[in-house]
Amino acid sequence: MSEFGYHPVAPASEAQIGALLTAAMRAQAGNTGELQSIAVYIWASTPSGKKYTLGLYSDNAGEPDELLATCEEGTTSGSAGWVVKDVAGTKPTLTNGTYYWLTFINEDSAVNLGYDATTASSRYYNSGGYSHTLPASYSESNTPLSNIKWGIYGTIEAGVLEAGTINADSIHCTTCNLTCGEATGGTPDYTYQWYRSEVDDFTPGSGNIMAGETSLTLADSGLTPGTTYYYKLVATDDIPDTDTSEQCIVLTCVYNLVCDGDSLTKGAPVAPETYPHQVADILGTTWGISNMGEGSHTLATLITEAATEIDPLFESGALENILVIWGGANDIAQSASAVTTHGRLDTYCTARQAAGWTVICVTITKGDTVDDEVRVDTNVLTRADWFDFADGIADPTMDARLQDTEDETYFSDGIHFTEVGYGIIAANVAATILAVLNGMGPEGGGGAALSRVRLGM
């Protein structure tokens, strides 16, 4: 149970609330849960046998609005003290942090209520006019009181504390990023603590606590590739009660794949299944895949950004770090020649190989904004010497289905692809990756691992 309103041992002063008048106080709920009761402090100077009713209103811009709850009728006893009245009928669910109005009305004659002089919170006194029962809404003029706080409070039965659900946002060979939903129920505020173990269904404790990890997000690093980890988050409320989330199972990847490029890689304008996403589906959970595509990027831009945006994604613990580069369309759209565009691809790939990546380049597909003659000439140059700067080439431009940019089965806007179109790209890229890993030579025969591969459709 938690209270909201004003609940001193006994207020210092009393004020007479005339017959059929209301006293109300604005108060902020400190928890989420059902309103169980409302209590008020009545002074001994009040005669016995006087009827009254307590209720709760919603707040609208700092004034009472709609009636949410009415308590069982009360009758004064002639003694001073707090009286508690249960909510009659349906108990409203109040929301943590939301303001409400705790309200008192005389049904008979004057009653003296306890109050304290303060300027710490909003107060409210209604000028009257209501007959015996709390109105459905306040509609008459009212007079704010800025110097008193009524002795009145509500009691909320908070829901059971429940930790949120953990989701794995990304999993790679040596890192993972997790997010947990906020705790609910209990008594806010909440604090959190992450735990990690390699033991299934472990019990959180000092042996598996992740020191310093106390937010709802976790960026874990230093993991071992191909290893299963179990994560839990313990939520603690203000009482304090605790609750532990269901465990999240993370199997770290063995292979690290990064896809760099422009909006074709990113997946614009509308493609829920981008080509890197579909490559991930094809290759399976042993692969960690990052889509680093950025709209409007040229190969020239990608060259300048790669050292700071791409190379930090290299994972030394992975069996292989493979980088797929699909670019050049924007270079050609900005009037770069075939020789210039091809030279930029060479520069990009050569530098990434030097940084340790296994590089696969992708030929430039048709697009309405891309000069097709320059595109074809660029691809001819790339096919002729890709093995000088890359470890494999995916050549989806050879696929007959990707020749008509007006075919809405494959193209979404004459440049970018539909989910089906990206699926063709993904199948080609995935096959090239697997061929490189399997050591296929340029003619399709066997060879040393990671020998150079060309694959078209």
N, C-alpha and C positions, 0 to 999 in steps of 0.2 A: 504494500500500500504506500502511496505517496500523497502528500498534501499540496495544495496550492491556495493562495490567499494570505490571510493574516491570522496567526495562531499564537499569541503570547500566552503566558500563564494566566494573566488577567489584564485586560486593558485598564489604563489609568483613569479614563474619564467615561462619562455616560452622556448620551444625547437622547432626547425624547423624539420618537417617531410618531407623529400624530396619526389619528385614525385614518385608515385607507390610504396611507402614504407608503412609498417604497424607498428603501435604502439599497444602494447597489455599489459594488466595488469591482473595478477592473483588475483581473489577475491573470497571470500567465501560467499555463499548465507546464509542469516540469516533467511530464511523463506522457506516454501514450497508453491509453487504456480506458476502461469503462468508469464513468462517474458513479460511485457507490452511495455517497451521502454528502450532505452539506451541514455544517455546524455554525452556530451563532452564539455570541456571548450576550446574555440577558441579565440586567442588573436587578438586585433585590427590591429596588424601589418600584418595580413593575408589579402591579397587583396580580394575584393568581387568577387563573381561569380565562385569560385573554388569548384569543386564537391568532395564529399567524401561519404563514406559509413561506417556505424557502424555495428558490428556483435558480436556474442557470440560463443565461442568454448568450447568444453569439455576439461577436464584436464587429462593428461596421465603422471603420474610420474613427475609432476611439469612442464610440457610443454604443449602448446596448441595442441589439437588433431583434433577432428572432428567439422566441422561447424554445429552449432545447430540452429542459427537464423541470419537473415539479416534484417536490418532496412531500412526504406524508404530512398531514396537518399537525401543527404543534399547539400546545396549550401551556401558558406560563404557569409556573409553580409557586411563584412568590419568593423563590430563592435565587441567589446570584450564581452564575456559572455557565459553563458551556452546555448547550443542548445539541444533540446530533440527530438528524432526521434522514432516514433512508430515502433514496429516490423512488418515487412511485411509478410503476409501469416500466416501460422500456428504458434501459440505462444507455445514455448516449456515449459513444466512444470519442474521447477527447484526444487531441493531437499535441504531442510535445512541442513547446515553443509557441503555441497559439494562445491568443488572448481571449478571455471569456468574461462575463459579468455575473458575479455571485449576488443574488438579490433576495431582499426580505420585504414582505408586505404584511401590514396589520389587517386582520379580518374583523377586528372588533373595535378596539380603542387604543389609546396611546400605549406604547411599549418603549422602555428605555434600553437602548443598545450600548454596548461598550465600544469605545474607540480610543485611539491614541493620536495625539497631535504629531503630524509628520508631513513632509513634502516629498516622501520617497516614492510614491506611486499615485496613479490616477484614482480619484474618488468620484463618487456620483451620488446625488440626492435628487429624487424625482419629486416634483411639486404636487403630485397627487392626481385624484380624479378617478382612480380605478376602484371598482366595487368588489371587494372581498377576494378576488382571485387575481393571480398574475395575468396580465394581458398577453395575447399571442405575440405582440410586438409593441415596442415603445413608439408612441406616435405623438404624445403631448410635449409641450415645452418642458425643459428640465434645467436644473441649476447645478453646475459643477461645484464641488467643494474641493478646494486645493489644500486644505490644512488638516484633514483627518483621514484615518485609515480604520475602517470598520473591523470589528472582531468577527470575521466570517471567513470560513475556509471550506474547500471541497476536498474529498478524498477519492483518489483514483486507484483502482485495482489494475496495476500494470500487467501486461501479458508476460508470459514466461520469457526470460532472456533467451534469445536464439542467435547464435553466430551466423554470419552470412555464408554464402556459397563461394568457393574458390574456383576461378576460371584460369586456365593457362592461355595467356595471350600470345605467347611465342615460345617455342622450344628449339634450341640449337644444340650444338655438340657439347659446349662447355658452359652455356648460359641458359636461363629461362626467365620469363617475365610473367608473374602471376598477379591477379587482382581478386580481392574478396569483397563481397557486398557488405554493406553496413549491418551491424547488429540491430535487432529489433527487440521490443519488449523490455522487461526489466526496468531499471531506473537509470536514465542517462545522468551524467555523461559516460561514454564508453572509452575504454582503452583496449589496445590490441597487442598480441605477441605472436610472432611466427615461430614454428618449429619444423625441423626437417630430419628425416631418418631414412635409412636404407632398409628398414624393417617394416613390413606390411602391418597395418593396423596398430601402430606403435602408440604408446602413451606419452603425451607431452610431458617433459620434465627437464631437469637441469642438464641431462646428458645430450639432449637434442635441441635445446633452445638456440635460436638464432639471435645472438646478442645485438641489440640496437635496432632490430627490425620490428618496428612498432606501428607502422602505418598500414593502410589497406592495400598497398601495392608492394610488391617484392621483386627486385631485380637481383636474381641470384647468379653467381659466377663461380668459376673455379671447379666446375663439375667435371665428372669423368664421362667421356663419350660412351654411348651404348649402355648406360647404367640407369636403373630404375630408382627414382627418389619418391618419397612420400612426404607431402606437406600438410600441415594443419595450422589453423589460426585459432587462438583462444581469445574470446571476447570477455571483458570484465566490466560490470556496470558499477554504479556509485554505491551499492550497498556494503560490500561488493559480492555479487554473485558472478559465476563464470559459466561459460558454455564453449564447447569446442566444436569447430566446424567438421563436416565430413572431410576425409582426407582427399587430397588431389594427387593423382598419380602422374608422374612425369618420367617418361623414358627419353633420355637424351639421345640426340641423333649421332650417327657415325660419320655422315657426309655433310659438308657445308656447301650450299649452293646459293650464290648471289646473282640476281638478274638485274643488270643495269641497262639504261636506255631512256627513251623519251616516253610520250604518252601511249605509244603502242605497247610498251611494257607495263606502264602504270594501269592501262586498261580503260582509258577514256574512249568515248564519253559515258557509255552505259554498258558495263559488262560485269555482272556479278561474279563470273568465273574468268578471271584474267588468265593469260597464258602461264605465268608463274604458278598461279593457284592450281591450274590443271596439271602442270608438271608435278607439283607436290602430290596430287592424287595418284598420278601414274607411278611415281618412284616409291611412294610409301613413307611410313613413319620413321625410317632410319635416316631420312633426309631433313635437314633444317634449311628452309628456303626464305630468303629475304628479297622482296620486290622493291628495288630502289629506283624504279622508273620515275621520271619527272617530266611533266608536260612542257613542250616547246624547246626542250634541250637539244642542242646540236652535239655532234661528236667533239667539237672544239670546246664546248662547255664541260662535257663529261671528262675530257682530258684534264682540265684545270681542277675539277672537284674530286677526282678519283682518289688522290692521296689522302684526303681528309674524310671523304664520305664512304669510300669502298674499302680501302686497305684496312681500316680499323675493324672491319667485319671478318677478316681472316682469322681462323681459329686453328692455332698450332696443334691442338689435340685431335683434330679431325683426321680421318683417314685420307680424305682428299678435300681440297678447297677449290671448287669449280666456279668460275665466273663466266656468265653468258652475257655478251654484249650485242644489243640490237639497236643500231643507230644509223644515222646518215640521211634519213628522209628529210629532216629539218635543215640539214646543211644544203641539200640540193634545192629545197624550197626557197632558201635564201641565196640562191644563185651560185653555190659552190660547184666547181667542175667535178667531173668524175675522178680526175687525177688527185685533186685536193681532198675530196671526200674519202677516197681510198687511202690516201696518205695519212689522214687523221685516224682512220681505223687502225692502220699499221702502228702509228704512234701510241694510241691508247693500249692496244693489246701487248705491244712490246714492253711497255712500262709495267703493266700488270703481271706479265710473266716474270719480270725481274723482281717483283714484290712477292713472288711465290705462288701465284695463282695458276691453275690449269684453265686456259682460256678457250672458250668456244664462241666464235662469231656467227652472226645470223645475217643472211643476205637481205637486201632491202626489198620489201614487197611493194606492189603497186599502190598508188594513191592519187587522188584527183589533183592534189596540189604539188605533186612531185613530177618534174620533167621526166617522162618515161625514157627518153633516149639517154639522158645522163644516168638515170637509175640503172638501165641495162648495161651501159658501159662500165659503171662502177662495179656492178656484180661480176662482169667479165674479168676485170682486173683482180677482184678478190678471189675468184675461183682459180685464177692462174697462180697466185703466190701466197694464199692464206697460210700454208704450212711454214712460211718464213717467220710468222709472228703469232700463230695460234696453234692450239692442239687439236682443234676440230672445227668443222664448219657445218652448220645446219642450213639447208638451202630450201626453205618452204616455197620460195618463189617459183620453183619448178612444178608445184602442184597445180593441176589443171583447174581445180575448184577456186583458185585464188586469182584468176585472170580477169574477171569481170567485176569492176568496182561497183556496178549497179545491181549486182546480185545480192539482195537483202538477206539471203540465207547465210551469207558469209560476211558481208560488209554492212556496217551500221550507218555510215555516213560518207562512203566513198574513200575513206582513209583508214579509219579504225574498223575493228572487226566485231561481229556478234560473238556470243558465247561459242557457237559452232565453229566460226572462223578461227577464234583463238584456240579452239581445241585442235585444229589442224597444225597450228604453230607449235602447240604444246607437245603433240605426239612426235613431231619432227625433232624438236629440241631434246625431249626425253630419250628418244632413240639414239641421238648423237651422243648424249652423255653416257648412256650405257655402253655404247660401242667403244667410246674412249676408255672407259673403265675396264672393259673386257679385252682391250688390247688389239682391236681390229686394225689392220693396216689399211693404207689408202685404197687397195684393191679389194678389200673385204676379207683378206686372209688373216691368219694369226700373226702375232708379233709381240713385242715387249709391251708390258703394261703402259698405258697412256701414250701409245703410239698415235700419230696424227690420223684423224678420220674426217672424211667428207661424207655427208649423208643428205640426199635429196629425196623427193617423193616422185 
